[in-house]
């Protein structure tokens, strides 16, 4: 399905329902996660499972599904010496997503992240692994082009948490000519203020202002605790007057596995989402740890 269906909803202010966590639902279905590339290899080794995740989210009422391309990060694969594998992994991911969406009023997003090597047993990126800006921009451009060439309807920038790599990656995505949605992630610091997820050196207010200035189609608060999402929306609204999405996480990452604890029930997610709707959000879904039953509850509660 082309992006036109989603664009019309954006223009009219209709509710758009996203899917939930793709990588975590692949894990939940029994696929072992890689210590180096998390869920990326599943596109090549378990295409049937990847397809089944998309099928279930569509059946639950999602208007948008996101291909399993978050973990095929240009930075991560470059660190592993696997630049040439990114288009191959992404093509497999888009094939599965587009097959699931074929003939249905569902748009397919290609996820793009700034994920770096992870610290085993943690949810932290290894921030000591860095790239010169010129090299990072080149890698991001190649990733964005791979998503476009594989048939993504638009690019979903996800877990953006800083004012360096997030800017470079988003500008690269905007260059390839597809619509771009930007997803911001934050967490609360020791001083009680919000900072970029895993980037205590980056105040969330500055992240929001810097990325809003790029003028994407949509900005979202994603992979963020439901308890922090409302405050993050208020900060974002200081700089952004366009469509706003929310898709929180539930549980935590202990690399390479997602730990499904402190689970937000579908009813809990609906209740929190009603609060975010009052703040002006119109695009709702879930991130890691959120599954098809949550999306079904959102669809029943919010879609006309």
C-alpha beads as a LAMMPS data file, in Angstrom:
LAMMPS data file: protein, C-alpha beads

304 atoms
303 bonds

1 atom types
1 bond types

-500.0 500.0 xlo xhi
-500.0 500.0 ylo yhi
-500.0 500.0 zlo zhi

Masses

1 110.0

Atoms # bond

1 1 1 0.000 0.000 0.000
2 1 1 1.297 3.440 -0.866
3 1 1 1.749 6.204 1.674
4 1 1 -1.322 8.029 0.301
5 1 1 -3.694 6.232 2.692
6 1 1 -1.672 7.367 5.699
7 1 1 -1.115 10.855 4.293
8 1 1 -4.880 11.390 4.023
9 1 1 -5.314 10.414 7.666
10 1 1 -2.559 12.803 8.678
11 1 1 -4.153 15.685 6.774
12 1 1 -7.607 15.008 8.222
13 1 1 -6.337 14.434 11.753
14 1 1 -7.740 10.898 11.900
15 1 1 -6.325 8.391 14.347
16 1 1 -3.541 6.205 12.939
17 1 1 -2.734 2.921 14.678
18 1 1 0.828 1.627 14.500
19 1 1 2.066 -1.881 15.197
20 1 1 3.898 -2.944 18.354
21 1 1 7.405 -4.214 18.918
22 1 1 8.622 -6.243 15.946
23 1 1 11.964 -7.494 17.247
24 1 1 10.606 -8.370 20.669
25 1 1 7.669 -10.254 19.187
26 1 1 10.065 -12.240 16.999
27 1 1 11.906 -13.196 20.187
28 1 1 8.626 -13.988 21.945
29 1 1 7.911 -16.522 19.177
30 1 1 11.063 -18.482 19.964
31 1 1 13.717 -17.020 17.647
32 1 1 17.111 -16.733 19.337
33 1 1 18.524 -13.221 19.372
34 1 1 22.079 -12.490 18.237
35 1 1 24.613 -11.081 20.686
36 1 1 25.952 -8.882 17.894
37 1 1 22.959 -7.864 15.775
38 1 1 19.947 -8.574 18.015
39 1 1 16.923 -9.412 15.789
40 1 1 18.415 -8.496 12.398
41 1 1 19.467 -12.031 11.393
42 1 1 15.884 -13.273 11.773
43 1 1 15.089 -11.651 8.419
44 1 1 17.377 -14.198 6.766
45 1 1 16.902 -17.206 9.041
46 1 1 13.237 -16.975 10.102
47 1 1 11.418 -15.028 7.406
48 1 1 8.237 -16.969 8.157
49 1 1 8.246 -15.794 11.766
50 1 1 8.935 -12.194 10.751
51 1 1 6.011 -12.394 8.331
52 1 1 3.744 -13.855 11.025
53 1 1 4.484 -10.911 13.329
54 1 1 3.407 -8.468 10.626
55 1 1 0.332 -10.553 9.804
56 1 1 -0.790 -10.479 13.426
57 1 1 -0.345 -6.730 13.775
58 1 1 -2.343 -6.136 10.606
59 1 1 -5.080 -8.464 11.870
60 1 1 -5.068 -6.456 15.110
61 1 1 -5.876 -3.282 13.155
62 1 1 -2.551 -1.576 12.465
63 1 1 -2.552 1.047 9.716
64 1 1 1.257 0.985 9.641
65 1 1 3.692 -1.872 10.078
66 1 1 7.417 -1.326 10.472
67 1 1 9.850 -3.650 8.726
68 1 1 12.416 -5.403 10.912
69 1 1 15.285 -3.082 9.945
70 1 1 16.025 -1.257 13.205
71 1 1 18.824 -3.631 14.205
72 1 1 20.446 -3.697 10.761
73 1 1 21.958 -0.412 11.822
74 1 1 24.452 1.136 9.438
75 1 1 26.758 1.951 12.349
76 1 1 26.524 -1.453 13.988
77 1 1 27.087 -3.401 10.772
78 1 1 29.982 -1.127 9.837
79 1 1 31.613 -1.853 13.190
80 1 1 31.250 -5.566 12.415
81 1 1 32.740 -5.159 8.930
82 1 1 29.410 -6.043 7.313
83 1 1 28.444 -2.949 5.300
84 1 1 27.500 -5.059 2.284
85 1 1 25.020 -7.097 4.342
86 1 1 22.767 -4.172 5.238
87 1 1 20.920 -4.008 1.866
88 1 1 20.545 -7.802 1.848
89 1 1 19.077 -7.932 5.347
90 1 1 16.840 -4.942 4.673
91 1 1 15.560 -6.366 1.396
92 1 1 14.540 -9.555 3.194
93 1 1 12.818 -7.533 5.915
94 1 1 10.895 -5.414 3.413
95 1 1 9.850 -8.484 1.440
96 1 1 8.245 -9.971 4.535
97 1 1 6.501 -6.737 5.505
98 1 1 5.281 -5.905 2.011
99 1 1 3.974 -9.443 1.509
100 1 1 1.950 -9.109 4.699
101 1 1 0.601 -5.691 3.668
102 1 1 -0.149 -6.607 0.043
103 1 1 -3.677 -5.667 -0.986
104 1 1 -4.481 -4.100 2.393
105 1 1 -4.784 -0.437 3.456
106 1 1 -1.527 -0.683 5.359
107 1 1 1.662 1.326 4.845
108 1 1 5.104 -0.209 5.360
109 1 1 7.771 1.795 7.151
110 1 1 11.465 1.088 6.979
111 1 1 12.998 1.536 10.422
112 1 1 16.306 3.373 10.666
113 1 1 18.318 3.705 13.866
114 1 1 21.624 4.967 15.195
115 1 1 22.185 1.726 17.136
116 1 1 25.811 1.055 18.033
117 1 1 27.334 -2.128 19.500
118 1 1 25.523 -3.095 22.699
119 1 1 27.006 -3.955 26.067
120 1 1 26.040 -7.562 26.798
121 1 1 23.565 -7.905 29.628
122 1 1 22.627 -4.228 29.366
123 1 1 20.428 -1.838 27.400
124 1 1 23.322 0.584 26.849
125 1 1 25.084 1.290 23.571
126 1 1 28.875 1.385 23.664
127 1 1 29.326 5.137 23.368
128 1 1 33.089 4.783 23.154
129 1 1 32.611 3.361 19.636
130 1 1 32.394 6.471 17.456
131 1 1 32.590 7.558 13.809
132 1 1 33.744 10.807 12.205
133 1 1 30.734 12.799 11.036
134 1 1 31.603 12.365 7.349
135 1 1 31.766 8.576 7.689
136 1 1 28.575 8.380 9.724
137 1 1 26.661 10.474 7.198
138 1 1 27.883 8.248 4.358
139 1 1 26.714 5.128 6.181
140 1 1 23.326 6.654 6.988
141 1 1 22.818 7.704 3.360
142 1 1 23.504 4.162 2.203
143 1 1 21.043 2.752 4.747
144 1 1 18.300 5.191 3.757
145 1 1 18.827 4.434 0.078
146 1 1 18.641 0.688 0.814
147 1 1 15.274 1.135 2.520
148 1 1 13.965 3.209 -0.373
149 1 1 15.231 0.755 -2.969
150 1 1 13.727 -2.198 -1.076
151 1 1 10.297 -0.579 -1.331
152 1 1 9.638 1.145 1.998
153 1 1 6.696 3.566 1.799
154 1 1 8.409 5.879 4.274
155 1 1 11.279 5.926 6.747
156 1 1 10.659 5.642 10.471
157 1 1 13.602 7.112 12.386
158 1 1 13.623 5.337 15.737
159 1 1 15.195 5.716 19.174
160 1 1 16.777 9.062 18.375
161 1 1 18.407 10.335 21.527
162 1 1 21.077 12.926 20.787
163 1 1 21.991 15.966 18.732
164 1 1 24.820 14.450 16.716
165 1 1 24.108 11.015 15.209
166 1 1 20.351 11.612 15.294
167 1 1 20.720 14.768 13.212
168 1 1 23.082 13.152 10.710
169 1 1 20.848 10.106 10.297
170 1 1 17.637 12.103 9.937
171 1 1 19.145 14.437 7.359
172 1 1 20.328 11.411 5.379
173 1 1 16.820 9.936 5.460
174 1 1 15.267 13.189 4.291
175 1 1 17.667 13.293 1.336
176 1 1 16.329 10.116 -0.326
177 1 1 12.917 11.578 -1.108
178 1 1 10.653 9.438 1.085
179 1 1 8.415 10.800 3.839
180 1 1 10.205 10.672 7.196
181 1 1 8.819 10.202 10.706
182 1 1 11.139 10.962 13.620
183 1 1 10.843 9.023 16.878
184 1 1 12.460 10.479 20.012
185 1 1 13.378 8.403 23.080
186 1 1 14.091 9.708 26.540
187 1 1 14.583 8.668 30.136
188 1 1 14.707 10.460 33.452
189 1 1 18.088 11.518 34.814
190 1 1 19.227 11.554 38.403
191 1 1 18.226 15.217 38.642
192 1 1 14.642 14.396 37.599
193 1 1 14.916 15.992 34.138
194 1 1 14.482 14.146 30.828
195 1 1 17.527 13.225 28.743
196 1 1 18.088 11.233 25.585
197 1 1 17.819 7.472 26.125
198 1 1 21.322 6.373 27.126
199 1 1 22.672 9.874 26.454
200 1 1 22.837 11.699 29.800
201 1 1 24.872 14.395 28.052
202 1 1 21.896 15.375 25.856
203 1 1 18.980 17.251 27.416
204 1 1 15.682 16.153 25.877
205 1 1 14.571 19.738 25.331
206 1 1 17.566 20.329 23.046
207 1 1 17.008 17.036 21.198
208 1 1 13.370 17.930 20.553
209 1 1 14.152 21.419 19.283
210 1 1 17.004 20.261 17.042
211 1 1 15.055 17.449 15.362
212 1 1 11.788 19.383 15.058
213 1 1 13.714 21.962 13.025
214 1 1 14.212 19.321 10.299
215 1 1 10.447 19.381 9.564
216 1 1 9.649 15.677 9.099
217 1 1 6.092 14.489 8.419
218 1 1 5.553 13.250 11.980
219 1 1 7.328 13.348 15.319
220 1 1 6.762 10.686 17.971
221 1 1 7.718 9.852 21.528
222 1 1 8.727 6.197 21.372
223 1 1 10.632 3.546 23.324
224 1 1 10.034 5.672 26.395
225 1 1 8.389 4.790 29.702
226 1 1 4.651 5.550 29.691
227 1 1 5.314 7.479 32.903
228 1 1 7.617 9.897 31.037
229 1 1 5.782 10.119 27.713
230 1 1 3.335 12.849 28.743
231 1 1 6.092 15.200 29.881
232 1 1 8.058 14.443 26.718
233 1 1 5.031 15.387 24.592
234 1 1 4.771 18.737 26.369
235 1 1 8.437 19.457 25.685
236 1 1 8.092 18.440 22.040
237 1 1 5.039 20.673 21.566
238 1 1 7.147 23.737 22.363
239 1 1 8.907 23.199 19.028
240 1 1 6.520 21.096 16.948
241 1 1 2.998 21.821 15.723
242 1 1 2.598 18.871 13.376
243 1 1 1.253 15.350 13.937
244 1 1 2.455 13.598 17.085
245 1 1 2.694 9.866 17.715
246 1 1 3.245 7.778 20.846
247 1 1 4.534 4.231 21.077
248 1 1 6.021 3.341 24.472
249 1 1 8.011 0.318 25.581
250 1 1 7.186 -2.202 28.292
251 1 1 9.927 -4.172 30.039
252 1 1 13.650 -3.744 29.516
253 1 1 16.536 -4.884 27.352
254 1 1 19.230 -7.143 28.754
255 1 1 21.226 -7.592 25.570
256 1 1 20.628 -9.641 23.535
257 1 1 17.181 -10.411 24.981
258 1 1 14.138 -8.358 25.867
259 1 1 12.882 -9.047 29.386
260 1 1 9.087 -9.092 29.535
261 1 1 8.464 -7.829 33.067
262 1 1 6.339 -5.017 34.499
263 1 1 4.111 -5.631 31.523
264 1 1 1.672 -2.886 30.589
265 1 1 -1.681 -4.546 29.975
266 1 1 -3.661 -3.648 26.848
267 1 1 -6.102 -1.792 29.075
268 1 1 -3.278 0.157 30.714
269 1 1 -1.976 1.198 27.313
270 1 1 -5.419 2.368 26.211
271 1 1 -5.810 4.437 29.382
272 1 1 -2.413 6.108 28.967
273 1 1 -3.037 6.682 25.280
274 1 1 -6.255 8.540 26.085
275 1 1 -4.148 10.929 28.166
276 1 1 -1.746 11.444 25.255
277 1 1 -4.670 12.014 22.902
278 1 1 -5.799 14.845 25.198
279 1 1 -2.332 16.336 24.744
280 1 1 -2.784 16.333 20.966
281 1 1 -1.327 13.004 19.819
282 1 1 -3.184 11.211 17.011
283 1 1 -0.853 8.313 16.166
284 1 1 -0.717 5.406 18.606
285 1 1 1.090 2.090 18.896
286 1 1 3.774 0.347 20.906
287 1 1 7.477 -0.414 20.896
288 1 1 9.529 -3.174 22.537
289 1 1 7.475 -5.494 24.728
290 1 1 4.143 -4.362 23.277
291 1 1 2.362 -7.088 21.299
292 1 1 -0.633 -7.700 19.010
293 1 1 -3.147 -7.810 21.869
294 1 1 -2.170 -4.242 22.789
295 1 1 -2.623 -3.060 19.211
296 1 1 -6.002 -4.764 18.978
297 1 1 -7.082 -2.902 22.130
298 1 1 -5.890 0.412 20.672
299 1 1 -7.732 -0.270 17.407
300 1 1 -10.961 -1.068 19.199
301 1 1 -10.668 2.004 21.400
302 1 1 -9.580 4.623 18.889
303 1 1 -10.469 3.655 15.321
304 1 1 -13.852 4.727 14.005

Bonds

1 1 1 2
2 1 2 3
3 1 3 4
4 1 4 5
5 1 5 6
6 1 6 7
7 1 7 8
8 1 8 9
9 1 9 10
10 1 10 11
11 1 11 12
12 1 12 13
13 1 13 14
14 1 14 15
15 1 15 16
16 1 16 17
17 1 17 18
18 1 18 19
19 1 19 20
20 1 20 21
21 1 21 22
22 1 22 23
23 1 23 24
24 1 24 25
25 1 25 26
26 1 26 27
27 1 27 28
28 1 28 29
29 1 29 30
30 1 30 31
31 1 31 32
32 1 32 33
33 1 33 34
34 1 34 35
35 1 35 36
36 1 36 37
37 1 37 38
38 1 38 39
39 1 39 40
40 1 40 41
41 1 41 42
42 1 42 43
43 1 43 44
44 1 44 45
45 1 45 46
46 1 46 47
47 1 47 48
48 1 48 49
49 1 49 50
50 1 50 51
51 1 51 52
52 1 52 53
53 1 53 54
54 1 54 55
55 1 55 56
56 1 56 57
57 1 57 58
58 1 58 59
59 1 59 60
60 1 60 61
61 1 61 62
62 1 62 63
63 1 63 64
64 1 64 65
65 1 65 66
66 1 66 67
67 1 67 68
68 1 68 69
69 1 69 70
70 1 70 71
71 1 71 72
72 1 72 73
73 1 73 74
74 1 74 75
75 1 75 76
76 1 76 77
77 1 77 78
78 1 78 79
79 1 79 80
80 1 80 81
81 1 81 82
82 1 82 83
83 1 83 84
84 1 84 85
85 1 85 86
86 1 86 87
87 1 87 88
88 1 88 89
89 1 89 90
90 1 90 91
91 1 91 92
92 1 92 93
93 1 93 94
94 1 94 95
95 1 95 96
96 1 96 97
97 1 97 98
98 1 98 99
99 1 99 100
100 1 100 101
101 1 101 102
102 1 102 103
103 1 103 104
104 1 104 105
105 1 105 106
106 1 106 107
107 1 107 108
108 1 108 109
109 1 109 110
110 1 110 111
111 1 111 112
112 1 112 113
113 1 113 114
114 1 114 115
115 1 115 116
116 1 116 117
117 1 117 118
118 1 118 119
119 1 119 120
120 1 120 121
121 1 121 122
122 1 122 123
123 1 123 124
124 1 124 125
125 1 125 126
126 1 126 127
127 1 127 128
128 1 128 129
129 1 129 130
130 1 130 131
131 1 131 132
132 1 132 133
133 1 133 134
134 1 134 135
135 1 135 136
136 1 136 137
137 1 137 138
138 1 138 139
139 1 139 140
140 1 140 141
141 1 141 142
142 1 142 143
143 1 143 144
144 1 144 145
145 1 145 146
146 1 146 147
147 1 147 148
148 1 148 149
149 1 149 150
150 1 150 151
151 1 151 152
152 1 152 153
153 1 153 154
154 1 154 155
155 1 155 156
156 1 156 157
157 1 157 158
158 1 158 159
159 1 159 160
160 1 160 161
161 1 161 162
162 1 162 163
163 1 163 164
164 1 164 165
165 1 165 166
166 1 166 167
167 1 167 168
168 1 168 169
169 1 169 170
170 1 170 171
171 1 171 172
172 1 172 173
173 1 173 174
174 1 174 175
175 1 175 176
176 1 176 177
177 1 177 178
178 1 178 179
179 1 179 180
180 1 180 181
181 1 181 182
182 1 182 183
183 1 183 184
184 1 184 185
185 1 185 186
186 1 186 187
187 1 187 188
188 1 188 189
189 1 189 190
190 1 190 191
191 1 191 192
192 1 192 193
193 1 193 194
194 1 194 195
195 1 195 196
196 1 196 197
197 1 197 198
198 1 198 199
199 1 199 200
200 1 200 201
201 1 201 202
202 1 202 203
203 1 203 204
204 1 204 205
205 1 205 206
206 1 206 207
207 1 207 208
208 1 208 209
209 1 209 210
210 1 210 211
211 1 211 212
212 1 212 213
213 1 213 214
214 1 214 215
215 1 215 216
216 1 216 217
217 1 217 218
218 1 218 219
219 1 219 220
220 1 220 221
221 1 221 222
222 1 222 223
223 1 223 224
224 1 224 225
225 1 225 226
226 1 226 227
227 1 227 228
228 1 228 229
229 1 229 230
230 1 230 231
231 1 231 232
232 1 232 233
233 1 233 234
234 1 234 235
235 1 235 236
236 1 236 237
237 1 237 238
238 1 238 239
239 1 239 240
240 1 240 241
241 1 241 242
242 1 242 243
243 1 243 244
244 1 244 245
245 1 245 246
246 1 246 247
247 1 247 248
248 1 248 249
249 1 249 250
250 1 250 251
251 1 251 252
252 1 252 253
253 1 253 254
254 1 254 255
255 1 255 256
256 1 256 257
257 1 257 258
258 1 258 259
259 1 259 260
260 1 260 261
261 1 261 262
262 1 262 263
263 1 263 264
264 1 264 265
265 1 265 266
266 1 266 267
267 1 267 268
268 1 268 269
269 1 269 270
270 1 270 271
271 1 271 272
272 1 272 273
273 1 273 274
274 1 274 275
275 1 275 276
276 1 276 277
277 1 277 278
278 1 278 279
279 1 279 280
280 1 280 281
281 1 281 282
282 1 282 283
283 1 283 284
284 1 284 285
285 1 285 286
286 1 286 287
287 1 287 288
288 1 288 289
289 1 289 290
290 1 290 291
291 1 291 292
292 1 292 293
293 1 293 294
294 1 294 295
295 1 295 296
296 1 296 297
297 1 297 298
298 1 298 299
299 1 299 300
300 1 300 301
301 1 301 302
302 1 302 303
303 1 303 304
